[in-house]
């Protein structure tokens, strides 16, 4: 959340949210601010919940309501997701003072996975969760006025608003990427409403159960993009153990084999889409590069982030594949 929006997050806002959901404002536990939202641990009628506040400079109330309707449809049809709890007035999202809106979620059981959890069974269950979301999404019809945006309507695709004009090679690669994406078919078998950010920090693990949350980025996109986002972060996460190039490729192939085995128990995706994963990995890399320019003070970076941004730019300019995984064989 921007510094300006955080400044507007006053006691009045918290009291208003508490009133609308029957919460005790004195018992809200601040869990911190992310890039878009501020979240609080709380209790509603004895149930553990998460209160999420979003400023309209990032998401309008209607967008939050559309996300919430989709999430609850997934829950009602058997998906393991963190369900939205309506306000006392029955609304899925509530308007608050100072341009904020609120959504209240059931708190998912479990903890974030750690490195010890990264094994074949974990990859399989992650794939099964993703496949279930896609299978259920195919039957979802949003209410009038609550349809989510499509991928290309996201502000991050306004490349020239964020990437400096003198980075001509990056911008050329961005234009070529966009042209290739726009040439792809958007049929129901390969395109629909997706989570769009289901990396390992956006679900909790409780025993064998994985429960997804944070659908803030959900949009109409190709199903394979959800898989690309997951693979991208599996290969680039800061906490991953050091591996040689050959070891990294072997890990990636093993991950995808187990992930897709789980995925295919819930949803079938044509092999031609899996073979397009390199394109969608490029899409994720480009959007992260835009994100770095949008969200970071580039003159005050840690050495780690400075190196990552420089490496990302170089990879874009040289059109370097993220991985040598043989996707056609998967």
KEDODREN-463659 format. One record per residue (C-alpha): x, y, z. Coordinates in steps of 0.2 Angstrom, whole numbers, plus 5000, padded with zeros to 4 digits. Layout:
% residues N
XYZ/...
//
This chain:
% residues 330
500050005000/500750174995/501350295009/499950415005/498650285007/499450225024/499350405030/497450405026/497250235036/496550325052/495750265068/494050325060/494350195045/494650055057/493150095068/492050105053/492649935047/492449865064/490649925065/490149855048/490749685052/490449675071/492249675076/493149745092/494349875085/495449865101/495749675096/496249705078/498049645076/499049725062/499849595051/500649735040/500449815023/500849735007/500949804990/499049834988/498249795005/498349815024/497749655034/497249625052/496949465062/495349475071/493849385078/492049385072/490749295082/492149185089/492849145072/494649185067/494649305052/495649415042/495149595038/495849665022/495849855019/496149925001/496350104996/495350144980/496950214972/497350024969/495649934969/493850004968/492549934979/491649854964/493349764960/493449694978/491649634977/491949544960/493449454968/492449414983/490949344973/492149234963/493049174979/491449124987/490849034971/492448924972/492148884990/490348844987/490948714974/492248634984/493848724982/494948744996/494948934997/494749065011/492949115010/492349295011/491149335026/489749465022/489649625032/488149645044/487249725029/487549575019/488849655007/490449565001/491449725001/491149885012/491550065008/492450155022/493050335025/494550405016/494350305000/494550135008/493549975006/493549825017/493349635014/493249505028/493949325026/493849165035/495649135042/496348985033/497048845044/498848805044/500548895040/501548955026/502548805018/504448815022/505848735012/505648565022/503948545013/504648554996/504448374990/503548274977/501948264987/501848444990/502048484971/500748364967/499448444980/499948614973/499548554956/497948474962/497348634970/497748744955/496848614943/495248624955/495248814954/495248804935/493948664934/492748764945/493148924936/492548864920/490748854926/490749024935/489649164928/489849334937/488349434942/487949584932/489149724935/490449614944/491449544930/493249544934/494449634922/495449544908/497349524909/497749664897/496649794906/497849784921/498849944923/500449844924/500349824905/500550004902/502349974900/502850154895/502050224911/503450134921/504850084911/506050224907/506050284889/507850254886/507650064890/507250044871/507749864870/506649814885/505149914878/505349824861/505349654870/503749714879/502949764863/503349594855/502749504870/501149594870/500849554851/501149374853/499949364868/498649454858/498749324844/498349174856/496549104856/495449134870/494348984870/493448914885/494648764886/496248874888/495649044895/494549094910/494649174927/496249124936/497049164953/498549244944/499749244959/499649074967/501549064973/501948974989/501649135000/499749134994/499148975002/499248895019/499648705023/498748615036/499148425036/498848375018/497648525014/498248675005/497048825006/497248964994/496949154998/497449324991/496449324975/496749514973/497549494956/496249374949/495849414931/495349334915/496949254908/497549094900/497548944913/499348914908/499849084915/499349024933/500548874930/501948994924/501749114939/501948964950/503448894941/504249064940/504249094958/504748914962/506348934952/506749114958/506249124976/507549194987/507449055000/507848914987/509348804990/510948844979/510948724964/512048704949/511248744932/510948554929/510248534946/509048684944/508448604927/508148434935/507248514950/506148614938/505748464928/505348354943/504248504950/503248514934/503048324932/502348304949/501348474948/500548424932/500148254938/499148334952/498348464941/497748334928/496748244941/495648404942/495748494925/496448444908/497448564899/498048534881/499848494879/499948634866/499648764881/501048674892/502248694877/501848884878/502548904896/504148994890/503049134883/502049154899/503649144910/504249294899/502649374903/502849354922/504649424921/504149574911/502749614924/503849594938/505049714930/503649834929/503249804947/504949844952/504850014944/503150044951/503449994969/505250024973/506350174976/507650124963/508950244971/508850154988/508849964985/509749824995/511149744986/510049594984/508649684975/509749794965/510549634958/508949554955/508249704945/509849714935/509849524931/507949544926/508349684914/509849594906/508749434904/507349534895/508549624884/509449464879/507849364878/508649234889/507449094894/507149074912/507448884911/507948744899/506548634905/505848524890/504048574891/503548484876/503948324885/502748354899/
//
